[in-house]
Amino acid sequence: MANDLIMPKVAWYKRKLIWIIGLLVLGGTGGGLAWWLMPAADVPEARSVEDTQALYVSVSRPFIFSVPSGMRERLVQVEVQLMVRGTANEAKAKRHLPLLESTLLAVFSRQSAENYLTAEGKLVVRQEAKNELNQVLTEELGERLVEQVLFTSIVMQ
């Protein structure tokens, strides 16, 4: 009786299906592994972000100087802040602050009292100070740092 038992054969389409699934799994695994191990050649580099934030460099103390006004001289006190762009430029401006203060004092003291009394005169003084500062910084560093010269206080006696 034991010899009468015959093992049924697996249908040909079931064997073929097993082979196809096995090949797909093997191919997918190989392709995934190759993609995983491949060096990333087309990854774009991260762009460096430029720091364009407006920062203000305070001059340590107010400028006190005398200017001619008609037959007499008047005493003027001016407080100033310098507007620069970016933290790198702020650090450069702070490093050269004594040079900038000296340049500002030279510009302010050669003006007349009338320049500090009118809005147009103040604008002329600010523009001249900015040009002088940028000229000195260009000679020293090779670049212009100061975007604006701002008066925070002007007192005249």
ZIVEN-V687834 format. One record per backbone hydrogen bond with DSSP energy under -1.0 kcal/mol. CO is the residue of the C=O (numbers start at 0). NH is the residue of the N-H. Records with the same first field share a line. If there is no record, write none. Layout:
BEGIN
CO=NH / NH
END
This chain:
BEGIN
0=3
10=14
11=15
12=16
13=17
14=18
15=19
16=20
17=21
18=22
19=23
20=24
21=25
22=26
23=27
24=28
25=29
26=30
27=31
28=32
29=33
30=34
31=35
32=36
33=37
38=40
52=85
54=83
56=81
62=77
64=75
66=73
67=112
68=71
71=68
73=66
74=156
75=64
76=154
77=62
78=151 / 152
79=58
80=149
81=56
82=146 / 147
83=54
85=89
86=90
87=91
88=92
89=93
90=94
91=95
93=96
95=99
96=100
97=101
98=102
99=103
100=104
101=105
102=106
103=107
104=108
107=110
112=115
113=117
117=121
118=122
119=123
120=124
121=125
122=126
123=127
124=128
125=129
126=130
127=131
128=132
129=133
130=134
131=135
132=136
133=137
134=138
135=139
136=140 / 141
147=82
149=80
152=78
154=76
END
